[in-house]
């Protein structure tokens, strides 16, 4: 056995906890978080380049000046990629830092022209739109890993009985596959919600200037194409006033995703408790105690729950900023930048971690099947079948079974004597025998008679499974298309830059 990564615990583990899990559970307690505007540097360079190309193409600035600016931006991009560029503490923001850098390189007469026809207001909103768009693609891609894992587990365990719960009490029999299918449905909906964000907000704010447009004859459609947007937005005041809105929409989608991941985590925690014993979590996805030698803790799952709670507060922060906006730019909207970056940073790896954890679980199907025959978990189906097979009113069938449960005492199921007595007490005669009473309460019987679509019945699970497999493929194709759209936009811009540089020589 390898030396545990953390010498304070792990001596009883059979597997070493992975570095990724250690980093995930430590989180920002140990991580160095970059300044918000440092994250935006690549996006601001992209926006600056597209804007400069447009200024030259429309004749707003001379071609020769545009060529100097474009070469300077290309040099700066190489420095950024090499880790040689740092934000100047004297600069107010990333936009100013880049313009200051250009001024030092090419002089104020040329560098001062890059800001023609725009404001930092539309510039930062565009930067953030590009950043958020990338995060949506990454979240969908990571979410696909979790969705695929849940679909695989659904297929593998579609016939494994497990008690279903309401109010944390035994309710009816279902299957472990049905439970995983429910989780898959949640994540599938989250991915759809993220894609809806993209379709709603993939319009360009660049050119809105301070909030009220510009008198320069800029071509906003041209810059929108070079940045991969569907087109420019329709009102210069809208995007600047509602700077919080794309952030808020994404953070709601993130909050819903994290709520679902939290539900999944809580279920796995309970199912892995010795009192349940339904599943075993791998050592590589658990941590230990610095004091108690026997402990094997589901820390990653608890961290997911904590992150979900954090998202609730961050979402409320952004929504609160948005409700106070007066038309036009307001500096308080600046806070949404770091808030949404925190939200993305906390969530981005959650689906990947959960996918890995789920892949490594060990399922105890015998224990689950045993508990699927206890706690009167089969009596609801028996009640329905009494009504169905013997043409009894549902309410009468329920009265019979309730009385039989009461008279069965501490048994885990309705006994035949109790059923006979209940029928006699209520004056109901049906030709039911002891074998029928026993069989109707078995998990296999309950699952065999499930008819409704969406239930754990075999035909329902097959139909729903086919549907979610198709939806998974559609999500995967969406990611490919959006990455291609981004590549095409950058290729278009690079082609236009090359043409301008050749013309400006």
N, C-alpha and C positions, 0 to 999 in steps of 0.2 A: 504493500500500500504506500502511495506517495505521502510525503509529509504534508499535513493539512496546510492550506494557504493561510489560515489564521490559527496561530499556536494557542490562542485562548480557548479554543474549542475545536471539535472535529475529530478527536481521537477515537470516538466510537463509530464514526462514519465509515462506510465501505467505499464510498466514492468521494472524490474531492469536489467541493463546491466550486462551480465555474467562476472564472474571473468576471464574466459578464454579469452573473448573479450578484457577486460581491459588489460590483460597481453600481448595479441597479438598486440594491438595498441601501448602500451608503448614500447614493444620490448627491444632492447639493451640499450635504454635510462635509463632503470631501472634494467635490468637483469645483474647478475654477470656471466661473461663468463669464463669457466675454461681454463687453459693453454692447448694448443694443445696436448702436450705429456701426460697430465693427462687423456685425452680421450682415449689415446692409451694403457694405463696400462693393461686393461683386454686382449687386443689382444697380447701385448708383452708377457704376462704370457702364453698365449696359444701357441705362437710360441716357447718360451723357453722350454716349456714342450715337445712339439713335437720334437724339435731339440735334447733335452737330451735323449729322448727315442730312437731316431734314432742312436745317438752316441753310446749308449750302445748296441743296437741290432746289429750294424755292428762291434762291438768290438773295436771301436776307443778310447773309454774311458772305464775304468773298471766298471763292474756292481755295485760294492759297492759304487763307487763315484757317479754314476748316481742315485742310491737310495737316497743318501744324498741330492743331488741337487733337486730331485723330491719332497722329503719331505719338503725341504726348500721352493720350489715354491708353494706347497700346503698351507704351513703356511702363506706365503705372500699373497696368494689369499684370505685366510680367513680374514687377516688384511685389505685388500683392500675392501672386501665386508662389513666389519664392520666400514669402514671409518677411520681406524687407520693409514693408510699409506699415507704419503704425499711425493711429489717429493723433493729430496734434492737440494736446490738451488746451492750447490757446484758441483752437477753432471751436465754434459753437456746436457743430454737428458734422456729419459725414460729408454733406454737400459742400460746406465751407472748407473742410479739410482738403477735399479733392481740388477745389478751385484755388486754394492757397498753393497747393503743390504745383498745379499747372502754372500759376503766376510766377513761381520761382523758376520754373523750367523754361517757359516761353515768353515771359514778360506780361505785364498787365494789359498792354494794348490788344494783344491777341486773346489772352486768357479771359479778359473781361467780356468777350463776345459770346462765351458759351452759355451765359445766363440770359441771353436775349429771348424774349417771348415766353418767359416762364417765371415762376416763383418757387421758393423752397416748399411752399404749401403743396402744389401739385406734384413737385418732385418727390417728396417723401411719401405721399399717398400712392404714387406709382411704384416707388421702391417697395412699399409694403404690400401692394397688390401682387407684385411679382414674387416676393418672399412667401406670402401666404399661399399663392398658387402652387409653388413648389412643395410646400408642406402638405397641401391637400393630396398631391400626387404621391408623396412619400407615405402619408397616412393610409391611403387606399392600398398602396403596394404592401405595406406592413400588415394591414388588416386582412389582405388576401391570404397571408400566411396563416393567420389565426382561423379564418373561415375555412380554408382547405383542411386544416387539422381537425376542426369540428365536424366537417363533412365526412372525413375518413373515420373518425370515432363513431359517428352516427351509423355508418355502414357496418362497421365492425361489431357494434353492440346493439344492433336494432332489435335483437330477440332476447336480450338479457333482462329479465324482470328486475324491477327495483321499486320500492314503495314510493308513491307520490305523496307530497305533503301539502296540507293547507294549515295555516296557524301553527306551523312547526309540529303538527301531529299527523299521524298516518291518515291518508285520505283514500286513495285508490291505487291500484297497480298501474304502473307504466313500465317503460323500458329505459335503460341507460341511454340507448340510442335516441329515444324520444327526448330525453333531457338535453343531450348534446345538440339535437336538431333544433330545440327551442333556442339554445344559445347561438346556433348558426343563423337562425332567422333574425335575431337581434343584430348580430354583426353585419349580416347582409343589408339590413335596413340602414345601419350606420354608414356603410360604404355608399349606398344610394344617396344618403343625405349629404355626404361630402362631395359627391359628384354634382349634386344640385347646387351646392355653393359655387362650384367652378362655373357652371353654366350661368348663374345669376350675376357673378361679379367679374367675369372675364371681359371687362371693357376698360378702355384706357382713360385714366384721369389726366394724362400728360397734356398740357396746353390749357388747362383751366386756370393757370396762373394763380394769383392771390385769392381768387374765388369768382372773378368776374370776367375771365377771358383776357385777351390781349388785342391790341390794334395791329400788331404785326401779322402779315398774311401767312401764318403757319399752316402746315398741312398735318392735321391731327390723325388723319387716316393713314398717312405714310408711317408715322411713328408707331401707331397701333399695330401695323403689320410687322414692323421690325421687332416689336416686343411680344409678338404672339397673341395679341388680344383679338377679339372678334370685331373690334371697331372702337371708335371713341364713344365716351358716354355723351348723353344728350343735353346736359345742363351743367355749366361750369360751377354753379353754386352748390349743386347737390353733393358731389363727392367730397368737397372740402368741408361742408357743414357736417356731413354724416361720415366723417372719417372713421368713426367707431363701428359703423355698421358691418363691413366685411369682417372685421375682427370679432364683433359680437356674434355674427352668424356662424363663423367657424368655431368659436368657443362654445356655442350651444351644441354644435355637432360633436365637438370633443367631449363635452359634458355628458351627452347621451351615450357616446361610445364608452366613456369611463364608468358610467353607471352600470352599463351592461357588463363590462369587464369586472366590476366590483361584485355584481350578482354571481357571476361565474366563480370568482375567487372565494366568496363566502360559501358557496355550495361545495367547492373542492375542499375547503378547510374543514367543514362539518363532516363531509363524507370520509375524510382521512383520519378523523378522530378515532381513538380506540373504541369509543362507545358505539360508533357506526361500523368502522372497519370495512367500508365498501371499497376504498382505494388506498394505495400506498404511494406517497410522493417520493421521487428519487432523491437520494442524498445530494446530488449535484444541484438541486433546486431548493435546498433547505439550508438553514444555518443552525448553529448551536448556541449553547449558553456558556458564559464565562464562569458560571458557578455550578450549575447542575449538570453532571456528567452525562446523564441519559437523554438530555433534551435534543429533539430534532424539530426545529420550528419552521412553519410555513411562511417565513418572513417575506419572500417576494409577493405572495398573495396578500399579505397584510399591507405591504407597501402600495400595492395597486389600490386597495380600499382607501388608504390615506390620500393618494393622489386624486382619487375621485372626489373626495371631500374638498381638497384644495381647489379643484376646478370650479366648484360651486361658488366659492368666494371670488375667484378671479373673474368669472362670468358676470357676477353682480357688479363688480368694479367697472367693467366696460359698459354695461348697460346704464349704470348711474352717470357715467361721463356723458353718454349720448343724450340722455334726457335733458341735460342742461344747456344744450347748444343753442346759441343765437345764430341766425343766418350768417354765413361766412366763416372764416377761420377763427378758431378759438384755441389758445395755447394749452388749455387743460386737456384737449384731445391728444396731446403728445404722450400722455401717460399710457395710452392704450398700446403703444408700440412695445414697451417692455413687458406689459401684462400679457399680451398675446404670445410674445416670445417665450415667456415663462410657461404658459399653458402648453405650448407645443413641445417645449423641451421636456416637460414632465410626462407627456403622454406618448411621445413618438415611438418609444421602444416597448411600450406595454403590450401591444399585440404580439410582438416577436417573442418576448419573454413568456407570455402565456402559451403561445404555440409550442415552444420548446418544452415547457413544463408538462403540458398535456400529452405530448408525444412520449414522455418518459414515465407516465403513471402506470401502475400495475393494478388491474381490476380484479377484485375478489367476487366473481360472479356467484359462487355458492353462498356466500354470506348475504348478498343482495337478494338471492332467490329465497333464502330462508326467511328473511325479514318481510318478503313480499307475501308470505302466508300468515303473518302475525298481526295482532292489533286490529282484528276485524276488517282488514284492508280490502277484503274481497266482497263485503256484504252489499256494497252499492250496486255492483254488477248483478249479484244475486237478486236484489230487489227489482232491478230493471227486468231481469229475465222472468221473474214471477209474474210481473205485469204483462210482459210480452207473450210468454208461452201459455198463460192461463187466463188471459183476457181480463185481468184485474185492473181497477183504477190505480194510478200511480200512488195516490195518497193512501189507499187501502194497503197496497204492497209495502209502503214505507212503515205503516203502523204495525204490520205483521213482523217485519224485520227488526224494527226498533224493540218490540216486545221480546223477540227471540234473543236479541243481543243482551238485553237486560237479564233474561233468565239463564243465559249461558255463563254468567258469573265471570270467573277469572280466566276462562278459556280465551284463546287467541282467535276463535272463530265460532260461528253459530253451530251449536250441536243439534243433532236430529231430534232428540227429545224436546229441546227448547223450541224448535220450529213447530213440532206437532202441537205443543201446548199453546203456542201463540196463535196458530190457525184455529184451534178449538175455541180459545177464548174469544176470538173475533168472529166466530161462526163462519169460517171460510173452509170450503172443501176443495182441495186440489190433489191430484194423484202424484204427489212428490214423495220419493223414497229417500232412504239414507244416502245411497250412492249419489243421488242428484244433489243433495244438500252439501255433501263433501266436495263434489266436483265443481259445483258452481262457485266455490270460494277459492279455487286454486288460481295462481297467477296465469297459468297456461290457458285456462278456460277464459278468464277475464280478457286476455289479449286476443284470443281467437274470435270473440264475439264483438269486438270493437268495430263499429261501422262508420262512424262519422269522419269526414275529411279533417285532417289535422290531428287526429288521435294517434295513439301508438299502434293501432291496428296495422296488419301487414300490408294491405292494399293501400291504405292511406299513406303509410311511411314510404312506400315505393313511389307513389305519385308525387308527394312532396319532395322526395329526394331527387327525382328527375328534374323538378322545377328549380331547385336550388343549385344543382350542378350546372344548369344552363345559365343561371344568374351569375354564378362564379365566373364562368367563361366570359360573360359580357363585361363584368368588372375588369377582368384581366385585359380584354381587348381595349377597354377605355383607357387604361394606363398606357398601353402601347401607343394609342392614338395621340394622347396628350404629350407624351415625350417626343413623338414625331413632330407634332405641331411646334413645340419649342425649338427643336433642331432646325426645322424649316425656317422659322423666324430668324434664328441666328445666322443661318446660311444666307438668307436674303440680305440681312444687314451687312454681313461680311462681303458679299458680292458688291453691294453699293459702296462700301468703304473702299474696296479695291479700285472700283471705277473712279471714285473721287480722288484717291491718292495718285492714280496714274494721270488724271486730268490736271492735278495741282502741282505736278512736278515742273 
